[in-house]
């Protein structure tokens, strides 16, 4: 059992209470003292006092010296918050080091009343209105059932010595102002039992909270999927809130689901306000691809299935400029941590139609087709053909093929390959880039093409992702969208004489790919 002892009256009385209980329940106790280095000699004297107290009663004492002022400056938080954070960290470290099961702290009813008033003033939800719990996870607060005056009486009656922290009297800290002025005002001018009544209300709120948490757990399982767990390659937690299921929930449950989603991805709950929750709720009724920024570098994105909560990353940044591929050779994009390895395979023993790699990020292309400007482009062939009646235009409706112009008389690619036989003329360079106006991809062996934008729409690729996908391109023709599909016109077959193998790898970057 890890016990936090500062040397003040609350924690020292807790120490003696636990010594009495130890006789009956035979548990091991380890005291942790954190010297915040804020009060110079006084802080050192507090540390020495706690160490002597533990030595006298044969209890192991672990002291930590941490410059809280430096921690506060570095993290940009207040001294109070920095102090709480370093204490929690110290308790957790000692607990792990010594195999402790519980952390015992000396908070009492007055502390809890102060916490509620501060939570209400700053803005809080159901959990904040419940204040501190007697037991939460590994933390136990056995003195939450008594008031400060009872602790002072316990110390006086047993002649218990303790240290007095002069900074607790100062109004420099927010909690001190509540402790020294607000609560006394309530007790003197409103009700002498104010602290007791506030704690009773918090106890009821904790009961309501437990019930609501059970309901949220059920709804959360129905509404939310962790895309990060389903696709580990995306990096980090990415929660999808399904619109169809979310809209079935009561409004209060829906709010709590959103709070949980945001706090789970952020690993924090503070600074997530009603304004943020309202904005995410409104996102369900907006167009697919719309997004909004959230605290802690998070992004909420309208998806085809609902709303996705994830961390903002490099994949949300503007697209990259074209980079010429080194063929053969290695091309790197340092900002994304992406490496593209291009290899030319010339021996038939090194490749065959039956050996085409199935990995999403390694593809084979017919090098003769890709490396010459004489490959038949469907609209150029039609222009030369002069036979407009042979063009079979697809439907102009929003279907998967609405951009395709197909003809039964277009030259078959394998016939062209068979006749061409010349792979020495390299006219246009291959580049890696993100999308540009006019991009298209070939989708059938008759020379049919589709606008890249339409491909993205038909395959339900979110709008905020489209600008970040890497493309292997030749002018406006897209040969490959790594992780999604490659163009039909450069696929290898039995007539292929040379293969260009392109392998895309990522090492620590945040490029948005798909691992299927």
C-alpha positions as CSV (number, residue, x, y, z in Angstrom):
1,X,0.0,0.0,0.0
2,X,1.5,3.3,-1.1
3,X,0.6,6.2,1.2
4,X,1.2,9.9,0.3
5,X,2.5,11.9,3.3
6,X,3.3,15.5,2.9
7,X,3.9,16.1,6.6
8,X,0.7,18.2,7.1
9,X,-2.0,17.4,9.6
10,X,-4.2,15.5,7.1
11,X,-1.6,13.1,5.8
12,X,0.1,12.6,9.2
13,X,-3.2,11.7,10.8
14,X,-3.9,9.3,7.9
15,X,-0.5,7.7,8.6
16,X,-1.5,7.0,12.2
17,X,-4.9,5.7,11.3
18,X,-3.3,3.2,8.9
19,X,-0.8,2.2,11.6
20,X,-3.7,1.2,13.8
21,X,-5.5,-0.6,11.0
22,X,-2.2,-2.4,10.1
23,X,-2.3,-4.2,13.5
24,X,-5.7,-5.7,12.5
25,X,-5.3,-6.3,8.8
26,X,-1.5,-6.9,8.4
27,X,-0.9,-5.0,5.2
28,X,2.5,-3.6,4.1
29,X,2.8,0.2,4.0
30,X,5.2,2.4,2.0
31,X,5.2,6.1,2.5
32,X,6.0,8.5,-0.5
33,X,6.9,12.1,0.1
34,X,7.4,14.5,-2.7
35,X,9.5,17.6,-2.1
36,X,8.3,20.2,-4.6
37,X,11.3,22.5,-4.0
38,X,9.1,25.5,-3.8
39,X,9.7,26.6,-0.2
40,X,13.5,26.2,0.1
41,X,14.5,25.2,3.6
42,X,10.9,24.6,4.8
43,X,10.4,22.0,2.1
44,X,13.6,20.2,3.1
45,X,12.5,20.3,6.7
46,X,9.1,18.7,5.7
47,X,11.0,15.9,4.0
48,X,13.2,15.3,7.0
49,X,10.2,15.3,9.3
50,X,8.4,12.6,7.2
51,X,11.6,10.5,7.0
52,X,12.1,10.6,10.8
53,X,8.4,9.8,11.4
54,X,8.7,6.7,9.2
55,X,12.0,5.7,10.8
56,X,10.4,5.9,14.2
57,X,7.5,3.6,13.2
58,X,9.7,1.3,11.0
59,X,7.9,2.2,7.8
60,X,9.7,2.4,4.5
61,X,9.9,6.0,3.2
62,X,10.6,6.9,-0.4
63,X,11.3,10.6,-1.0
64,X,11.3,12.4,-4.4
65,X,12.7,15.8,-5.1
66,X,11.1,17.5,-8.1
67,X,11.4,21.1,-9.1
68,X,7.6,21.8,-9.7
69,X,8.2,25.4,-10.8
70,X,10.3,24.1,-13.8
71,X,7.7,21.5,-14.5
72,X,5.0,24.1,-14.6
73,X,7.0,26.4,-16.9
74,X,7.8,23.6,-19.3
75,X,4.2,22.3,-19.5
76,X,2.5,25.6,-19.4
77,X,0.2,24.8,-16.5
78,X,-0.2,26.3,-13.1
79,X,1.9,25.4,-10.0
80,X,-1.1,23.7,-8.5
81,X,-1.7,21.4,-11.5
82,X,2.0,20.7,-11.9
83,X,2.2,19.7,-8.3
84,X,-0.7,17.3,-8.6
85,X,0.8,15.8,-11.7
86,X,4.2,15.2,-10.2
87,X,2.7,13.6,-7.1
88,X,0.5,11.3,-9.2
89,X,3.6,10.4,-11.3
90,X,5.7,9.7,-8.2
91,X,3.0,7.6,-6.6
92,X,2.6,5.5,-9.8
93,X,6.4,5.0,-10.1
94,X,6.8,3.8,-6.5
95,X,3.7,1.6,-6.8
96,X,5.2,0.0,-9.9
97,X,8.7,-0.3,-8.4
98,X,7.5,-1.9,-5.2
99,X,4.5,-3.8,-6.5
100,X,2.0,-1.9,-4.5
101,X,-1.7,-2.5,-5.1
102,X,-3.3,0.7,-3.8
103,X,-2.4,4.4,-3.4
104,X,-3.9,6.0,-0.3
105,X,-4.4,9.7,-0.1
106,X,-5.6,12.0,2.7
107,X,-8.4,14.0,1.0
108,X,-11.4,14.8,3.3
109,X,-14.9,16.3,3.0
110,X,-13.7,19.9,2.9
111,X,-11.3,19.1,0.1
112,X,-14.1,17.5,-1.8
113,X,-16.5,20.5,-1.3
114,X,-13.7,22.8,-2.6
115,X,-13.3,20.5,-5.6
116,X,-17.0,20.6,-6.5
117,X,-17.2,24.4,-6.2
118,X,-14.2,24.8,-8.4
119,X,-15.5,22.3,-10.9
120,X,-18.9,24.1,-11.2
121,X,-17.2,27.5,-11.6
122,X,-14.9,26.2,-14.3
123,X,-17.5,24.1,-16.1
124,X,-18.0,20.4,-15.6
125,X,-20.2,17.4,-16.4
126,X,-21.7,14.6,-14.4
127,X,-18.4,13.2,-13.3
128,X,-17.1,16.6,-12.1
129,X,-20.3,17.1,-10.0
130,X,-19.6,13.9,-8.2
131,X,-16.3,15.2,-6.9
132,X,-13.6,12.8,-5.7
133,X,-14.6,9.2,-5.1
134,X,-13.6,7.3,-2.0
135,X,-12.3,4.5,-4.3
136,X,-11.4,5.0,-7.9
137,X,-9.2,2.5,-9.7
138,X,-6.1,2.0,-7.5
139,X,-6.6,5.2,-5.5
140,X,-8.3,5.1,-2.0
141,X,-9.4,8.1,0.0
142,X,-10.4,6.8,3.4
143,X,-10.8,10.3,5.0
144,X,-13.5,11.5,2.6
145,X,-16.0,10.6,5.3
146,X,-14.7,13.1,7.8
147,X,-14.4,16.9,7.9
148,X,-11.2,18.9,8.5
149,X,-12.3,19.9,12.0
150,X,-12.6,16.2,12.9
151,X,-9.1,15.6,11.7
152,X,-7.8,18.5,13.7
153,X,-9.5,17.2,16.8
154,X,-8.0,13.7,16.2
155,X,-4.5,15.3,16.1
156,X,-5.1,17.3,19.3
157,X,-6.5,14.4,21.3
158,X,-3.5,12.2,20.4
159,X,-0.8,14.9,20.6
160,X,0.2,14.2,17.0
161,X,3.0,16.5,15.7
162,X,2.8,17.7,12.1
163,X,4.2,20.4,9.8
164,X,2.3,23.5,8.8
165,X,2.6,24.6,5.2
166,X,2.5,28.4,5.3
167,X,1.6,28.5,1.6
168,X,-1.8,27.0,2.5
169,X,-2.7,30.3,4.1
170,X,-1.7,32.4,1.1
171,X,-4.3,33.5,-1.4
172,X,-1.9,33.1,-4.3
173,X,-3.5,29.8,-5.2
174,X,-7.1,29.4,-6.4
175,X,-7.9,26.5,-4.0
176,X,-6.7,28.5,-1.0
177,X,-9.1,31.3,-1.8
178,X,-12.0,28.8,-2.0
179,X,-10.8,27.2,1.2
180,X,-10.1,30.4,3.2
181,X,-13.0,32.5,2.0
182,X,-15.7,30.8,0.0
183,X,-16.4,27.8,2.2
184,X,-16.3,29.8,5.5
185,X,-18.8,32.2,4.0
186,X,-21.2,29.4,3.2
187,X,-20.8,27.9,6.7
188,X,-21.2,31.3,8.4
189,X,-23.9,32.9,6.2
190,X,-25.8,30.1,4.5
191,X,-25.7,26.9,6.5
192,X,-23.3,25.6,9.1
193,X,-23.7,22.1,7.6
194,X,-22.7,23.3,4.1
195,X,-19.8,21.0,3.8
196,X,-21.8,18.0,4.9
197,X,-24.7,18.8,2.5
198,X,-22.4,19.4,-0.5
199,X,-20.8,16.0,0.2
200,X,-24.2,14.3,0.4
201,X,-25.2,15.8,-2.9
202,X,-21.9,14.6,-4.5
203,X,-22.5,11.1,-3.2
204,X,-25.9,11.0,-4.9
205,X,-24.3,12.3,-8.1
206,X,-21.8,9.5,-8.0
207,X,-24.6,7.0,-7.8
208,X,-26.3,8.6,-10.9
209,X,-23.0,8.6,-12.7
210,X,-22.4,4.9,-12.1
211,X,-25.8,4.1,-13.6
212,X,-25.3,6.4,-16.6
213,X,-21.8,4.9,-17.2
214,X,-23.5,1.4,-17.4
215,X,-25.9,2.8,-20.0
216,X,-23.1,4.5,-22.0
217,X,-21.1,1.3,-22.0
218,X,-23.9,-0.5,-23.7
219,X,-24.5,2.3,-26.2
220,X,-20.8,2.7,-26.9
221,X,-20.4,-0.9,-27.9
222,X,-23.2,-0.5,-30.4
223,X,-22.2,2.9,-31.8
224,X,-18.4,3.0,-31.9
225,X,-15.7,1.0,-33.7
226,X,-11.9,1.5,-33.2
227,X,-10.6,1.8,-36.8
228,X,-7.1,2.1,-35.3
229,X,-7.4,-1.4,-33.8
230,X,-8.8,-2.7,-37.1
231,X,-6.0,-1.1,-39.2
232,X,-2.9,-0.9,-37.0
233,X,-0.9,0.6,-39.9
234,X,-2.9,3.9,-39.7
235,X,-1.1,4.7,-36.4
236,X,-3.0,5.5,-33.2
237,X,-6.6,5.3,-32.1
238,X,-9.2,6.3,-34.6
239,X,-12.8,6.0,-33.4
240,X,-15.8,5.8,-35.8
241,X,-19.1,6.8,-34.4
242,X,-21.8,5.1,-36.6
243,X,-24.5,7.6,-37.5
244,X,-27.2,4.9,-37.9
245,X,-26.7,3.7,-34.3
246,X,-25.8,7.1,-32.7
247,X,-29.1,8.6,-33.8
248,X,-31.0,5.9,-31.9
249,X,-29.5,7.1,-28.5
250,X,-31.0,9.5,-26.0
251,X,-29.5,12.9,-26.3
252,X,-27.7,12.7,-22.9
253,X,-26.2,9.3,-23.8
254,X,-25.1,10.6,-27.2
255,X,-23.3,13.5,-25.5
256,X,-21.5,11.1,-23.1
257,X,-20.5,8.9,-26.0
258,X,-18.9,11.8,-27.8
259,X,-17.1,12.9,-24.6
260,X,-15.7,9.4,-24.1
261,X,-14.6,9.1,-27.8
262,X,-12.7,12.4,-27.7
263,X,-11.2,11.8,-24.3
264,X,-10.1,8.3,-25.2
265,X,-8.3,9.5,-28.4
266,X,-6.8,12.5,-26.7
267,X,-6.0,10.6,-23.5
268,X,-7.3,13.6,-21.6
269,X,-10.7,15.0,-20.7
270,X,-10.0,18.5,-19.5
271,X,-10.8,21.4,-21.9
272,X,-13.4,19.3,-23.8
273,X,-16.4,21.7,-23.6
274,X,-20.1,21.7,-24.5
275,X,-19.1,23.8,-27.5
276,X,-16.9,21.0,-28.8
277,X,-19.5,18.3,-28.2
278,X,-22.2,20.4,-29.9
279,X,-20.0,21.0,-33.0
280,X,-19.3,17.2,-33.3
281,X,-23.0,16.4,-33.1
282,X,-23.7,18.9,-35.8
283,X,-21.1,17.2,-38.0
284,X,-23.4,14.2,-38.4
285,X,-25.7,16.4,-40.5
286,X,-23.0,17.9,-42.7
287,X,-21.5,16.6,-46.0
288,X,-19.1,13.8,-46.1
289,X,-15.5,15.0,-45.9
290,X,-16.3,18.0,-43.7
291,X,-14.1,18.3,-40.6
292,X,-13.5,20.4,-37.5
293,X,-10.5,20.8,-35.1
294,X,-10.7,19.6,-31.5
295,X,-8.4,20.2,-28.5
296,X,-5.2,18.2,-28.2
297,X,-4.5,18.1,-31.9
298,X,-7.6,16.0,-32.7
299,X,-9.7,16.1,-35.8
300,X,-13.4,15.1,-36.2
301,X,-14.2,14.1,-39.8
302,X,-17.6,13.4,-41.4
303,X,-17.3,9.9,-42.9
304,X,-19.7,7.9,-45.1
305,X,-20.6,5.9,-42.0
306,X,-20.7,8.6,-39.4
307,X,-18.0,10.7,-37.7
308,X,-14.4,9.7,-37.1
309,X,-12.4,11.1,-34.2
310,X,-8.6,10.8,-34.6
311,X,-5.4,12.7,-34.1
312,X,-4.4,15.3,-36.7
313,X,-1.3,14.1,-38.5
314,X,0.8,14.7,-41.6
315,X,-1.9,13.0,-43.7
316,X,-4.1,16.1,-43.0
317,X,-1.5,18.5,-44.4
318,X,-1.4,19.9,-47.9
319,X,-0.3,17.6,-50.7
320,X,3.3,17.2,-51.9
321,X,4.8,18.6,-55.1
322,X,5.8,16.0,-57.8
323,X,9.0,14.1,-57.1
324,X,10.6,12.3,-60.1
325,X,11.1,8.6,-59.4
326,X,14.6,7.2,-59.8
327,X,14.2,4.2,-62.2
328,X,16.0,2.1,-61.3
329,X,16.8,3.4,-57.8
330,X,15.4,4.7,-54.5
331,X,13.3,7.8,-54.1
332,X,12.6,9.2,-50.6
333,X,10.1,11.7,-49.2
334,X,11.6,12.6,-45.8
335,X,8.7,14.6,-44.5
336,X,6.4,11.5,-44.8
337,X,9.1,8.9,-44.0
338,X,8.3,7.2,-47.3
339,X,10.8,5.3,-49.5
340,X,9.9,4.2,-53.0
341,X,12.2,1.5,-54.5
342,X,12.0,1.0,-58.3
343,X,13.6,-2.1,-59.8
344,X,13.5,-3.3,-63.5
345,X,13.1,-7.0,-64.0
346,X,14.3,-8.2,-67.4
347,X,14.7,-12.0,-67.0
348,X,11.5,-14.0,-67.6
349,X,12.7,-16.2,-64.7
350,X,12.2,-13.2,-62.3
351,X,8.6,-12.7,-63.1
352,X,5.5,-14.3,-64.5
353,X,1.8,-13.7,-64.4
354,X,1.4,-16.3,-61.7
355,X,3.9,-14.6,-59.5
356,X,2.3,-11.1,-59.4
357,X,2.8,-9.8,-55.8
358,X,-0.4,-9.5,-53.8
359,X,1.1,-7.1,-51.3
360,X,-0.7,-3.7,-51.3
361,X,2.4,-1.7,-51.5
362,X,4.4,-3.7,-54.0
363,X,3.2,-3.8,-57.6
364,X,4.5,-4.9,-61.1
365,X,4.0,-2.8,-64.2
366,X,4.7,-3.5,-67.8
367,X,7.7,-1.3,-68.3
368,X,7.4,-1.1,-72.1
369,X,3.9,0.4,-71.8
370,X,4.8,2.7,-69.0
371,X,8.1,3.9,-70.5
372,X,6.9,5.0,-74.0
373,X,4.6,7.7,-75.2
374,X,3.3,5.5,-78.0
375,X,1.0,3.5,-75.8
376,X,-2.5,3.8,-77.2
377,X,-4.6,6.4,-75.3
378,X,-8.3,5.8,-75.9
379,X,-9.3,9.3,-76.8
380,X,-6.3,9.8,-79.1
381,X,-7.0,6.5,-80.8
382,X,-10.6,7.5,-81.3
383,X,-9.6,10.9,-82.7
384,X,-7.3,9.2,-85.2
385,X,-9.9,6.5,-86.0
386,X,-12.5,9.1,-86.9
387,X,-15.4,6.7,-86.2
388,X,-17.5,8.5,-83.6
389,X,-20.3,6.1,-84.0
390,X,-18.2,3.3,-82.4
391,X,-17.9,5.1,-79.1
392,X,-20.2,3.7,-76.5
393,X,-20.7,6.4,-73.9
394,X,-21.6,5.2,-70.4
395,X,-24.4,6.6,-68.4
396,X,-24.0,10.1,-67.1
397,X,-25.5,9.2,-63.8
398,X,-23.4,9.1,-60.6
399,X,-22.4,5.4,-61.1
400,X,-19.0,3.8,-60.9
401,X,-18.5,4.1,-64.6
402,X,-20.0,7.5,-65.5
403,X,-16.7,8.8,-66.8
404,X,-15.9,5.8,-68.9
405,X,-15.9,6.2,-72.7
406,X,-15.6,2.6,-74.0
407,X,-15.6,1.2,-77.5
408,X,-15.5,-2.4,-78.8
409,X,-13.1,-1.3,-81.6
410,X,-10.4,0.2,-79.3
411,X,-7.0,-1.6,-79.8
412,X,-6.6,-4.5,-77.3
413,X,-3.5,-3.8,-75.1
414,X,-1.9,-7.2,-75.4
415,X,-2.2,-7.0,-79.2
416,X,-0.4,-3.6,-79.1
417,X,2.3,-5.0,-76.8
418,X,2.8,-8.0,-79.1
419,X,3.3,-5.8,-82.1
420,X,5.3,-3.0,-80.4
421,X,8.3,-4.8,-79.1
422,X,10.3,-1.6,-78.6
423,X,11.0,-0.6,-75.0
424,X,13.9,1.8,-75.4
425,X,12.0,5.0,-75.9
426,X,11.4,6.8,-72.6
427,X,9.4,10.0,-73.2
428,X,7.6,11.0,-69.9
429,X,9.1,10.7,-66.4
430,X,7.2,8.9,-63.6
431,X,6.6,11.0,-60.5
432,X,5.2,10.5,-57.1
433,X,2.8,13.3,-56.0
434,X,-0.7,14.0,-54.7
435,X,-3.7,14.7,-56.9
436,X,-4.0,17.4,-59.5
437,X,-6.8,18.8,-61.7
438,X,-7.3,16.5,-64.7
439,X,-6.0,13.3,-63.2
440,X,-7.5,10.1,-64.5
441,X,-6.9,6.3,-64.2
442,X,-7.4,3.5,-66.7
443,X,-10.1,1.0,-65.6
444,X,-10.6,-1.5,-68.5
445,X,-8.6,-3.2,-71.2
446,X,-10.4,-1.4,-74.0
447,X,-8.8,1.9,-73.0
448,X,-11.6,3.2,-70.8
449,X,-10.7,5.8,-68.2
450,X,-12.2,7.4,-65.1
451,X,-11.6,10.7,-63.5
452,X,-9.7,10.3,-60.3
453,X,-12.2,12.4,-58.4
454,X,-15.0,10.0,-59.5
455,X,-12.9,7.0,-58.4
456,X,-12.5,8.6,-55.0
457,X,-16.2,9.3,-54.7
458,X,-17.3,5.9,-55.8
459,X,-14.9,4.2,-53.5
460,X,-16.0,6.3,-50.5
461,X,-12.6,7.7,-49.8
462,X,-13.1,10.7,-47.4
463,X,-12.6,14.1,-48.8
464,X,-9.9,15.1,-46.3
465,X,-7.9,12.0,-47.2
466,X,-8.0,12.5,-51.0
467,X,-5.5,15.4,-51.0
468,X,-3.0,13.3,-49.1
469,X,-2.9,10.0,-51.0
470,X,0.3,9.3,-52.8
471,X,0.0,8.7,-56.5
472,X,2.4,7.2,-59.1
473,X,1.7,9.4,-62.1
474,X,2.8,10.1,-65.7
475,X,1.5,13.6,-66.5
476,X,-2.2,13.4,-65.6
477,X,-2.4,9.6,-66.0
478,X,-2.4,7.8,-62.6
479,X,-0.7,4.4,-62.9
480,X,-1.1,3.5,-59.2
481,X,-2.8,4.7,-56.0
482,X,-0.7,2.8,-53.4
483,X,-3.0,0.9,-51.0
484,X,-6.0,1.2,-53.4
485,X,-5.6,0.2,-57.1
486,X,-3.4,0.4,-60.1
487,X,-4.3,1.3,-63.7
488,X,-5.3,-1.5,-66.0
489,X,-3.2,-0.4,-69.0
490,X,0.2,-1.2,-67.4
491,X,-0.7,-4.6,-65.9
492,X,1.7,-7.4,-67.0
493,X,0.6,-10.4,-69.1
494,X,2.2,-13.1,-71.2
495,X,3.6,-10.6,-73.7
496,X,5.4,-8.5,-71.1
497,X,9.2,-8.3,-71.7
498,X,10.2,-6.0,-68.9
499,X,8.7,-5.4,-65.5
500,X,9.0,-2.3,-63.4
501,X,8.6,-3.3,-59.7
502,X,7.6,-0.4,-57.5
503,X,7.7,-0.9,-53.7
504,X,6.4,1.8,-51.3
505,X,7.6,1.6,-47.7
506,X,7.1,3.8,-44.7
507,X,9.4,4.2,-41.7
508,X,8.0,6.4,-39.0
509,X,6.1,8.8,-41.2
510,X,2.4,9.6,-41.1
511,X,1.4,8.9,-44.7
512,X,-2.2,7.7,-45.0
513,X,-2.2,4.3,-46.5
514,X,-4.5,1.3,-46.3
515,X,-3.3,-2.1,-45.1
516,X,-5.6,-4.4,-47.1
